[in-house]
Amino acid sequence: MKIAFPIKPNSFKNTFCVFKEAPFEEIENRKSDFISSSGSTYYYTEIGMYRLSNHWGRLANSKWRLESLEIQSQSKTKLGFALWTNFYPDNTLEKLYYITTDFNTKTVSYQHKNNPLYDNKAILRTSFETTKKIKQIRNLLNLTSWAKHFENEDLDVLREKIINDLMLTNKTLEEIKRDLR
């Protein structure tokens, strides 16, 4: 994707993107290209964009997430970098998102279907449906009260089975639980 400079701030309306956290040294001696009304600072390169901000997630009409570095810092302000090719279209009507879960860290997130890592196995959902499933998965990962109806079951195995069914099928949580009893 060839980017025409200068980039207009509205170019990124209705987009989804996952930024990778970057060290602040990467923007040393750089002049910013744009500062938003909310205080985020943008630095454009030929291959992508740096964003310096203290807020990530849902932004006006875009969904921009930051994947943090392994080493956590106390600062709320983070620098993220994303390639231009990692900005995908977003809207509320299309089934654009799939869910991923890391059972070791007990984390769940969503990805865009245009992500090159998408294996066509996880069910695609609208953003509303995705949000609902993520909430259910977080509860399954972090709570145990739901498991009281499953006696003599290995909780971790049961949790993984239910969550995988939520991600890979269109079954409701109630249907999955009923099938397992």
Residue pairs with C-beta under 8 A, 6 or more apart in sequence:
1 84
1 85
3 44
3 46
3 84
5 44
6 33
6 44
7 33
7 34
7 44
9 34
9 36
9 42
12 62
12 87
13 60
13 61
13 62
14 61
14 62
14 89
14 90
14 91
15 62
15 63
15 64
15 87
15 88
15 89
15 90
16 62
16 63
16 64
16 87
16 88
16 89
16 90
16 96
16 97
16 112
17 62
17 63
17 64
17 65
17 82
17 86
17 87
17 88
18 64
18 65
18 66
18 67
18 82
18 86
18 111
19 51
19 56
19 64
19 65
19 66
19 67
19 80
19 81
19 82
20 66
20 67
20 80
20 81
20 82
21 66
21 67
21 68
21 69
21 78
21 79
21 80
22 50
22 79
22 80
22 81
23 69
23 79
24 79
26 50
26 79
26 81
27 43
27 50
27 52
27 79
30 43
30 50
31 43
32 41
32 42
32 43
33 42
33 43
33 44
34 41
34 42
34 44
35 41
35 42
36 42
38 53
38 55
39 53
39 54
40 51
40 52
40 53
40 55
41 51
41 52
41 53
42 49
42 50
42 51
42 52
43 49
43 50
43 51
43 52
44 50
47 83
47 84
48 81
48 82
48 83
48 84
48 86
49 81
49 82
49 84
50 79
50 80
50 81
51 64
51 79
51 80
51 81
51 82
52 77
52 78
52 79
53 77
53 78
53 80
54 76
54 77
54 78
56 64
56 65
56 66
56 78
56 80
57 63
57 64
57 65
61 90
62 90
63 90
63 127
64 80
64 82
65 109
66 78
66 80
68 78
88 96
88 112
88 113
88 114
88 115
89 96
89 114
90 96
90 112
90 127
92 126
92 127
92 128
93 126
94 126
95 113
95 124
95 125
95 126
95 129
96 112
96 113
96 124
96 126
96 127
97 110
97 111
97 112
97 113
97 124
97 125
97 126
97 127
97 130
98 110
98 111
98 113
98 118
98 122
98 123
98 124
98 125
98 130
98 167
99 108
99 109
99 110
99 111
99 122
99 125
99 130
99 133
99 134
99 137
99 166
99 167
100 108
100 109
100 110
100 111
100 122
100 167
101 107
101 108
101 137
101 141
101 163
101 167
102 108
103 141
103 156
103 159
103 160
103 163
106 141
106 142
107 141
108 134
108 137
108 138
108 141
108 163
109 134
110 130
110 134
111 117
111 118
112 118
113 124
121 168
122 167
122 168
123 167
123 168
123 169
123 170
125 133
133 166
133 167
136 166
136 173
137 163
137 166
137 167
139 146
140 146
140 159
140 162
140 163
140 166
141 159
141 163
144 155
146 177
147 153
147 155
147 158
147 159
149 177
149 181
150 158
150 180
150 181
158 180
161 180
162 173
162 176
162 177
162 180
165 171
165 176
166 173
166 176
169 176
171 179
